[in-house]
Amino acid sequence: MARISRFDPANAHRREPRRGRLRHQPVSGAQGLPRHYDHYGLVRRRTILGHGVWFSDSEFARVHERDASIAHCPTSNLFLGSGLFRLRVAKDKKRPIHVGLGTDIGAGTSFSVLRTINEAYKIAALNAAPISAFELSRHARRRPLARARGPHRLA
């Protein structure tokens, strides 16, 4: 396996469709894919985990502990029918996670950030955890990819 520097950014689609969660059996023996990635040192400050729709509370805690980020891609999740991201759970004040909005090139239905905010708003409402458009626009401006590329910290 190639040597990976702790400064190299990492990006992975995780827990997008629920059926994908059931297909994967990590070879590391770790329970849950964030733990599996962590076993290999891939969950860290410069890691972006795409989607995170089916993360358990312990998996959200692992992402928080390692100061990694999640890219919430609502148009993709809705188009694929893969589930509803729990933004309020991810942003729990006890262990907040860095979350940014993504348009998802592979399965998203639009590259428009405004449409992405619109869909994220609807997902939050469907989760009985409404969020303001202002707060969603803050997540859109955070751009976790920029966080992964540079040494600066985003709140």
Z-matrix of the N, CA and C atoms (Angstrom, degrees):
N
C 1 1.441
C 2 1.525 1 108.05
N 3 1.309 2 116.76 1 141.18
C 4 1.464 3 121.88 2 179.71
C 5 1.516 4 110.11 3 -66.19
N 6 1.299 5 115.82 4 146.82
C 7 1.460 6 121.38 5 177.78
C 8 1.531 7 108.77 6 -75.60
N 9 1.324 8 115.96 7 130.80
C 10 1.451 9 121.86 8 -178.44
C 11 1.524 10 108.61 9 -112.11
N 12 1.305 11 115.85 10 125.73
C 13 1.452 12 121.30 11 177.92
C 14 1.515 13 109.64 12 -77.61
N 15 1.334 14 116.74 13 149.18
C 16 1.461 15 119.23 14 177.36
C 17 1.516 16 111.55 15 -68.28
N 18 1.321 17 117.67 16 -10.05
C 19 1.456 18 121.81 17 178.70
C 20 1.529 19 112.49 18 -93.55
N 21 1.336 20 117.39 19 -10.78
C 22 1.457 21 120.47 20 178.55
C 23 1.521 22 109.75 21 -73.00
N 24 1.340 23 117.24 22 132.23
C 25 1.467 24 118.04 23 176.11
C 26 1.525 25 109.90 24 -70.88
N 27 1.325 26 115.34 25 152.75
C 28 1.463 27 121.47 26 176.81
C 29 1.520 28 107.88 27 -128.77
N 30 1.324 29 115.90 28 143.62
C 31 1.456 30 121.35 29 179.67
C 32 1.515 31 107.65 30 -140.55
N 33 1.324 32 117.08 31 132.33
C 34 1.456 33 120.26 32 -179.39
C 35 1.518 34 110.45 33 -150.62
N 36 1.323 35 116.18 34 141.94
C 37 1.464 36 121.09 35 172.67
C 38 1.521 37 106.88 36 -83.91
N 39 1.312 38 116.35 37 121.39
C 40 1.443 39 119.06 38 -178.28
C 41 1.494 40 112.43 39 -130.88
N 42 1.302 41 113.88 40 135.72
C 43 1.443 42 123.88 41 174.78
C 44 1.513 43 112.09 42 52.89
N 45 1.323 44 115.21 43 48.40
C 46 1.467 45 118.38 44 176.90
C 47 1.521 46 109.36 45 -80.13
N 48 1.337 47 120.02 46 -73.95
C 49 1.467 48 117.32 47 176.50
C 50 1.531 49 110.33 48 -86.88
N 51 1.296 50 117.14 49 141.68
C 52 1.464 51 121.47 50 -179.29
C 53 1.525 52 111.00 51 -61.20
N 54 1.333 53 116.48 52 -37.47
C 55 1.467 54 118.82 53 -179.75
C 56 1.526 55 111.30 54 -64.40
N 57 1.332 56 117.63 55 -30.81
C 58 1.461 57 121.09 56 176.10
C 59 1.514 58 111.57 57 -64.80
N 60 1.312 59 115.74 58 -33.64
C 61 1.459 60 121.61 59 178.67
C 62 1.522 61 109.96 60 -62.07
N 63 1.318 62 115.98 61 -38.22
C 64 1.454 63 119.79 62 -177.44
C 65 1.523 64 112.52 63 -77.79
N 66 1.335 65 117.73 64 -24.36
C 67 1.467 66 121.51 65 -178.88
C 68 1.520 67 112.79 66 -75.32
N 69 1.338 68 116.68 67 -31.66
C 70 1.461 69 120.51 68 -172.74
C 71 1.524 70 111.32 69 -84.06
N 72 1.292 71 116.53 70 129.80
C 73 1.450 72 122.92 71 172.80
C 74 1.524 73 106.88 72 -123.00
N 75 1.331 74 117.29 73 99.51
C 76 1.463 75 118.95 74 -176.12
C 77 1.526 76 112.70 75 -55.89
N 78 1.334 77 115.28 76 136.03
C 79 1.460 78 120.46 77 179.96
C 80 1.524 79 111.90 78 -77.25
N 81 1.326 80 117.90 79 -15.17
C 82 1.452 81 121.14 80 -178.15
C 83 1.519 82 112.44 81 -75.10
N 84 1.336 83 117.64 82 -15.16
C 85 1.457 84 121.14 83 -175.46
C 86 1.519 85 112.04 84 87.56
N 87 1.330 86 117.80 85 -5.96
C 88 1.456 87 121.95 86 179.82
C 89 1.523 88 109.58 87 -73.78
N 90 1.312 89 116.16 88 144.07
C 91 1.457 90 121.26 89 177.60
C 92 1.520 91 109.02 90 -88.29
N 93 1.322 92 117.49 91 119.39
C 94 1.458 93 122.08 92 179.80
C 95 1.518 94 111.32 93 91.61
N 96 1.324 95 115.37 94 142.35
C 97 1.463 96 119.40 95 -175.99
C 98 1.524 97 114.65 96 -68.32
N 99 1.352 98 121.42 97 -36.43
C 100 1.467 99 117.33 98 173.99
C 101 1.532 100 111.82 99 -59.24
N 102 1.325 101 116.66 100 -37.53
C 103 1.476 102 119.25 101 177.16
C 104 1.524 103 110.93 102 -68.83
N 105 1.317 104 115.94 103 -37.04
C 106 1.467 105 120.16 104 177.47
C 107 1.531 106 109.49 105 -61.22
N 108 1.327 107 117.32 106 -48.80
C 109 1.472 108 120.76 107 177.03
C 110 1.522 109 110.97 108 -62.33
N 111 1.322 110 116.58 109 -39.00
C 112 1.455 111 120.59 110 179.40
C 113 1.526 112 111.19 111 -63.21
N 114 1.319 113 115.90 112 -35.47
C 115 1.467 114 121.53 113 177.75
C 116 1.534 115 110.68 114 -55.43
N 117 1.317 116 116.28 115 -34.18
C 118 1.462 117 121.67 116 179.99
C 119 1.524 118 112.52 117 -98.33
N 120 1.328 119 117.39 118 10.90
C 121 1.462 120 121.47 119 176.70
C 122 1.517 121 114.39 120 74.63
N 123 1.330 122 117.02 121 23.95
C 124 1.467 123 120.02 122 -175.90
C 125 1.527 124 114.21 123 -99.16
N 126 1.320 125 118.46 124 -6.38
C 127 1.463 126 120.21 125 175.55
C 128 1.514 127 106.60 126 -102.30
N 129 1.333 128 114.41 127 106.94
C 130 1.463 129 120.99 128 -175.26
C 131 1.515 130 109.19 129 -155.67
N 132 1.310 131 116.20 130 -176.12
C 133 1.454 132 122.04 131 -174.73
C 134 1.522 133 113.26 132 -54.47
N 135 1.289 134 119.25 133 -34.21
C 136 1.468 135 121.49 134 -176.33
C 137 1.529 136 112.34 135 -100.72
N 138 1.319 137 115.92 136 27.20
C 139 1.466 138 121.25 137 178.60
C 140 1.521 139 110.00 138 -104.37
N 141 1.323 140 115.88 139 135.17
C 142 1.460 141 122.14 140 172.91
C 143 1.522 142 107.38 141 -117.65
N 144 1.313 143 116.01 142 120.21
C 145 1.455 144 121.91 143 177.04
C 146 1.522 145 107.35 144 -100.93
N 147 1.319 146 115.62 145 117.93
C 148 1.454 147 120.04 146 -178.14
C 149 1.515 148 111.75 147 -77.10
N 150 1.301 149 116.73 148 133.77
C 151 1.458 150 126.94 149 171.93
C 152 1.520 151 113.63 150 82.31
N 153 1.304 152 120.65 151 -75.92
C 154 1.463 153 121.74 152 -179.41
C 155 1.516 154 113.73 153 63.91
N 156 1.324 155 117.11 154 24.09
C 157 1.464 156 121.39 155 -174.50
C 158 1.527 157 111.93 156 -60.03
N 159 1.309 158 117.92 157 -40.40
C 160 1.459 159 120.64 158 -174.07
C 161 1.523 160 113.07 159 -107.64
N 162 1.324 161 118.59 160 22.76
C 163 1.465 162 120.69 161 177.40
C 164 1.529 163 109.80 162 -63.91
N 165 1.305 164 114.90 163 138.53
C 166 1.467 165 120.49 164 173.67
C 167 1.534 166 107.83 165 -81.17
N 168 1.325 167 116.55 166 170.53
C 169 1.465 168 119.98 167 178.14
C 170 1.531 169 110.64 168 -60.70
N 171 1.331 170 117.12 169 -37.80
C 172 1.468 171 119.73 170 179.71
C 173 1.532 172 111.09 171 -68.89
N 174 1.324 173 117.48 172 -31.55
C 175 1.463 174 120.25 173 177.15
C 176 1.530 175 110.94 174 -71.93
N 177 1.341 176 116.88 175 -39.03
C 178 1.469 177 119.29 176 173.25
C 179 1.531 178 109.67 177 -60.44
N 180 1.331 179 116.68 178 -41.55
C 181 1.470 180 120.02 179 179.53
C 182 1.526 181 110.85 180 -62.05
N 183 1.321 182 117.68 181 -39.75
C 184 1.470 183 121.38 182 179.09
C 185 1.523 184 110.69 183 -63.31
N 186 1.328 185 116.77 184 -43.42
C 187 1.463 186 120.93 185 178.50
C 188 1.522 187 109.91 186 -61.51
N 189 1.333 188 117.14 187 -41.79
C 190 1.470 189 121.56 188 177.69
C 191 1.526 190 111.00 189 -63.13
N 192 1.334 191 117.37 190 -47.58
C 193 1.468 192 121.79 191 -178.73
C 194 1.522 193 111.94 192 -56.43
N 195 1.317 194 115.90 193 -35.86
C 196 1.465 195 120.10 194 -176.89
C 197 1.529 196 112.65 195 -92.74
N 198 1.335 197 116.95 196 1.18
C 199 1.472 198 122.62 197 177.98
C 200 1.528 199 112.02 198 60.58
N 201 1.323 200 116.62 199 32.94
C 202 1.471 201 121.91 200 177.32
C 203 1.527 202 109.16 201 -85.29
N 204 1.323 203 116.87 202 177.29
C 205 1.464 204 122.95 203 -178.62
C 206 1.524 205 110.72 204 -124.73
N 207 1.333 206 114.65 205 160.08
C 208 1.461 207 121.10 206 173.73
C 209 1.523 208 107.71 207 -122.47
N 210 1.332 209 116.23 208 135.18
C 211 1.464 210 121.74 209 173.13
C 212 1.529 211 107.06 210 -99.02
N 213 1.321 212 115.30 211 110.67
C 214 1.470 213 122.31 212 178.49
C 215 1.524 214 107.18 213 -83.90
N 216 1.333 215 116.96 214 118.46
C 217 1.463 216 122.75 215 -176.46
C 218 1.529 217 109.45 216 -117.78
N 219 1.330 218 117.31 217 79.37
C 220 1.467 219 120.00 218 -171.86
C 221 1.522 220 115.32 219 -64.79
N 222 1.337 221 119.58 220 -36.76
C 223 1.470 222 118.59 221 -177.79
C 224 1.528 223 110.17 222 -66.86
N 225 1.308 224 117.11 223 -37.10
C 226 1.461 225 121.03 224 177.48
C 227 1.521 226 110.88 225 -66.47
N 228 1.334 227 116.61 226 -47.47
C 229 1.463 228 120.03 227 -178.10
C 230 1.521 229 111.71 228 -61.33
N 231 1.323 230 116.76 229 -40.00
C 232 1.468 231 119.91 230 178.78
C 233 1.523 232 111.23 231 -70.25
N 234 1.331 233 117.27 232 -42.55
C 235 1.465 234 121.22 233 -179.57
C 236 1.534 235 111.02 234 -61.59
N 237 1.330 236 116.57 235 -43.29
C 238 1.462 237 121.25 236 -178.80
C 239 1.527 238 112.77 237 -81.25
N 240 1.324 239 116.23 238 -14.16
C 241 1.465 240 119.58 239 -176.24
C 242 1.513 241 111.76 240 68.26
N 243 1.329 242 116.68 241 31.17
C 244 1.456 243 120.10 242 -172.70
C 245 1.522 244 114.09 243 -85.90
N 246 1.310 245 118.14 244 -12.05
C 247 1.461 246 119.20 245 177.40
C 248 1.513 247 111.87 246 135.63
N 249 1.321 248 114.22 247 178.41
C 250 1.463 249 122.15 248 -176.75
C 251 1.523 250 109.60 249 -114.42
N 252 1.319 251 116.75 250 115.94
C 253 1.462 252 121.56 251 179.35
C 254 1.525 253 109.73 252 -64.69
N 255 1.320 254 116.71 253 135.61
C 256 1.464 255 122.80 254 -178.32
C 257 1.529 256 109.85 255 -94.66
N 258 1.320 257 115.01 256 80.65
C 259 1.465 258 120.75 257 -176.08
C 260 1.522 259 111.73 258 -59.82
N 261 1.321 260 118.16 259 -44.74
C 262 1.471 261 120.83 260 -179.54
C 263 1.531 262 111.13 261 -61.94
N 264 1.319 263 117.70 262 -36.29
C 265 1.467 264 120.46 263 177.69
C 266 1.532 265 109.64 264 -68.59
N 267 1.323 266 116.23 265 -41.84
C 268 1.469 267 119.97 266 179.04
C 269 1.528 268 111.78 267 -63.69
N 270 1.331 269 116.69 268 -32.93
C 271 1.466 270 121.14 269 -177.40
C 272 1.530 271 112.64 270 -96.05
N 273 1.331 272 117.82 271 17.03
C 274 1.464 273 122.22 272 178.72
C 275 1.528 274 110.18 273 -48.08
N 276 1.324 275 117.13 274 131.52
C 277 1.472 276 121.40 275 -175.93
C 278 1.527 277 112.96 276 -62.56
N 279 1.336 278 118.13 277 -22.51
C 280 1.468 279 121.27 278 179.25
C 281 1.523 280 112.02 279 -73.88
N 282 1.326 281 116.79 280 -28.45
C 283 1.470 282 121.61 281 -179.34
C 284 1.527 283 109.62 282 -155.84
N 285 1.340 284 116.03 283 67.00
C 286 1.473 285 118.83 284 -177.25
C 287 1.524 286 112.57 285 -66.46
N 288 1.318 287 114.18 286 145.01
C 289 1.460 288 121.70 287 178.87
C 290 1.516 289 108.09 288 -112.49
N 291 1.316 290 116.73 289 144.89
C 292 1.464 291 121.21 290 174.14
C 293 1.525 292 107.33 291 -71.10
N 294 1.325 293 116.52 292 120.87
C 295 1.465 294 121.66 293 -179.34
C 296 1.519 295 108.48 294 -126.23
N 297 1.317 296 115.87 295 132.74
C 298 1.455 297 121.83 296 173.46
C 299 1.515 298 108.62 297 -125.64
N 300 1.304 299 116.71 298 162.01
C 301 1.460 300 120.98 299 177.74
C 302 1.520 301 110.00 300 -94.94
N 303 1.331 302 115.80 301 138.71
C 304 1.454 303 120.74 302 177.94
C 305 1.511 304 111.14 303 -126.14
N 306 1.328 305 116.58 304 151.64
C 307 1.457 306 120.72 305 178.41
C 308 1.524 307 112.06 306 -92.78
N 309 1.297 308 119.63 307 -14.45
C 310 1.462 309 126.04 308 175.81
C 311 1.528 310 112.79 309 56.25
N 312 1.295 311 115.86 310 101.19
C 313 1.460 312 122.79 311 -177.80
C 314 1.529 313 111.58 312 -62.55
N 315 1.323 314 117.82 313 -38.23
C 316 1.454 315 121.10 314 -173.07
C 317 1.515 316 115.62 315 -70.29
N 318 1.322 317 118.27 316 -45.06
C 319 1.466 318 119.93 317 -174.24
C 320 1.517 319 113.47 318 -132.01
N 321 1.313 320 117.79 319 0.22
C 322 1.457 321 119.16 320 178.41
C 323 1.515 322 111.11 321 -68.32
N 324 1.311 323 115.95 322 155.16
C 325 1.462 324 120.20 323 -177.48
C 326 1.520 325 112.75 324 -98.88
N 327 1.333 326 116.75 325 -3.39
C 328 1.458 327 119.44 326 -179.08
C 329 1.524 328 109.80 327 -160.00
N 330 1.325 329 115.80 328 146.30
C 331 1.469 330 120.54 329 172.90
C 332 1.524 331 110.85 330 -94.36
N 333 1.316 332 117.07 331 2.77
C 334 1.461 333 122.29 332 -178.80
C 335 1.531 334 110.40 333 -76.26
N 336 1.316 335 115.66 334 123.31
C 337 1.459 336 120.08 335 177.43
C 338 1.529 337 110.22 336 -65.77
N 339 1.338 338 117.90 337 -35.35
C 340 1.465 339 120.27 338 178.72
C 341 1.526 340 111.37 339 -63.95
N 342 1.320 341 117.91 340 -41.03
C 343 1.473 342 120.24 341 176.96
C 344 1.527 343 110.84 342 -67.10
N 345 1.324 344 115.70 343 -36.44
C 346 1.461 345 119.86 344 178.39
C 347 1.525 346 110.48 345 -64.34
N 348 1.334 347 117.20 346 -43.22
C 349 1.465 348 121.27 347 176.15
C 350 1.527 349 109.97 348 -61.03
N 351 1.327 350 116.96 349 -42.38
C 352 1.463 351 122.58 350 178.69
C 353 1.530 352 110.74 351 -57.26
N 354 1.325 353 117.41 352 -46.85
C 355 1.466 354 121.10 353 -178.83
C 356 1.525 355 111.38 354 -69.94
N 357 1.334 356 117.76 355 -37.25
C 358 1.465 357 120.97 356 177.62
C 359 1.527 358 110.27 357 -63.61
N 360 1.324 359 116.11 358 -37.75
C 361 1.466 360 122.02 359 177.07
C 362 1.534 361 110.05 360 -60.17
N 363 1.329 362 116.31 361 -45.50
C 364 1.466 363 121.01 362 -179.82
C 365 1.530 364 111.52 363 -65.42
N 366 1.330 365 116.68 364 -41.16
C 367 1.465 366 120.56 365 178.94
C 368 1.515 367 110.38 366 -61.87
N 369 1.330 368 117.20 367 -43.55
C 370 1.465 369 120.22 368 178.37
C 371 1.526 370 110.62 369 -61.12
N 372 1.325 371 116.75 370 -41.51
C 373 1.466 372 120.45 371 178.91
C 374 1.528 373 110.99 372 -64.66
N 375 1.331 374 117.47 373 -41.44
C 376 1.466 375 121.02 374 178.55
C 377 1.528 376 111.64 375 -64.77
N 378 1.324 377 116.61 376 -27.90
C 379 1.467 378 121.46 377 177.36
C 380 1.524 379 111.97 378 -83.47
N 381 1.336 380 117.53 379 7.62
C 382 1.468 381 123.04 380 -177.13
C 383 1.528 382 110.79 381 57.20
N 384 1.328 383 116.24 382 34.81
C 385 1.463 384 122.16 383 178.41
C 386 1.522 385 108.48 384 -138.48
N 387 1.347 386 117.28 385 65.33
C 388 1.465 387 120.04 386 -175.20
C 389 1.524 388 112.48 387 -55.89
N 390 1.302 389 114.80 388 149.90
C 391 1.460 390 122.16 389 -179.41
C 392 1.523 391 107.33 390 -136.76
N 393 1.298 392 116.32 391 147.26
C 394 1.466 393 119.01 392 -178.05
C 395 1.522 394 110.70 393 -77.31
N 396 1.310 395 115.36 394 153.58
C 397 1.464 396 120.52 395 176.25
C 398 1.525 397 109.92 396 -61.51
N 399 1.341 398 117.04 397 -34.35
C 400 1.462 399 121.11 398 178.28
C 401 1.529 400 110.61 399 -61.05
N 402 1.333 401 116.24 400 -47.56
C 403 1.464 402 119.46 401 179.99
C 404 1.525 403 111.28 402 -63.60
N 405 1.324 404 117.03 403 -39.66
C 406 1.463 405 120.18 404 177.24
C 407 1.518 406 111.43 405 -63.82
N 408 1.323 407 117.39 406 -37.60
C 409 1.463 408 119.15 407 178.92
C 410 1.528 409 110.23 408 -65.55
N 411 1.332 410 117.78 409 -30.16
C 412 1.474 411 120.33 410 175.04
C 413 1.526 412 110.53 411 -64.60
N 414 1.333 413 116.94 412 -40.35
C 415 1.475 414 120.41 413 178.06
C 416 1.524 415 110.59 414 -65.89
N 417 1.319 416 116.51 415 -36.71
C 418 1.469 417 120.33 416 179.93
C 419 1.524 418 110.64 417 -66.55
N 420 1.305 419 117.06 418 -36.29
C 421 1.471 420 120.35 419 -178.67
C 422 1.518 421 112.62 420 -77.86
N 423 1.323 422 117.88 421 -16.83
C 424 1.467 423 120.22 422 -177.12
C 425 1.514 424 112.49 423 -68.19
N 426 1.293 425 116.51 424 -33.14
C 427 1.465 426 122.48 425 177.51
C 428 1.533 427 112.77 426 47.10
N 429 1.340 428 118.69 427 82.82
C 430 1.454 429 119.61 428 -179.02
C 431 1.523 430 113.43 429 -58.33
N 432 1.333 431 117.35 430 -25.08
C 433 1.461 432 118.60 431 178.35
C 434 1.523 433 110.11 432 -64.25
N 435 1.324 434 117.16 433 -41.54
C 436 1.465 435 119.82 434 176.74
C 437 1.521 436 109.93 435 -61.60
N 438 1.314 437 116.54 436 -36.98
C 439 1.465 438 120.98 437 178.86
C 440 1.524 439 110.37 438 -63.66
N 441 1.306 440 116.92 439 -39.10
C 442 1.455 441 120.12 440 -178.62
C 443 1.515 442 112.20 441 -71.63
N 444 1.308 443 116.29 442 -29.97
C 445 1.465 444 119.67 443 -176.64
C 446 1.518 445 113.10 444 -81.64
N 447 1.305 446 117.07 445 -31.74
C 448 1.462 447 119.23 446 -174.05
C 449 1.516 448 112.63 447 -114.70
N 450 1.326 449 117.10 448 167.03
C 451 1.462 450 121.17 449 -175.96
C 452 1.528 451 113.06 450 -81.68
N 453 1.342 452 118.37 451 -6.87
C 454 1.459 453 120.12 452 -176.12
C 455 1.529 454 111.74 453 -75.95
N 456 1.300 455 115.26 454 154.71
C 457 1.464 456 121.08 455 -179.46
C 458 1.519 457 109.28 456 -103.28
N 459 1.316 458 115.77 457 133.42
C 460 1.455 459 120.72 458 174.53
C 461 1.512 460 108.54 459 -104.90
N 462 1.297 461 116.82 460 140.89
C 463 1.470 462 121.01 461 -177.92
C 464 1.497 463 111.13 462 -67.57
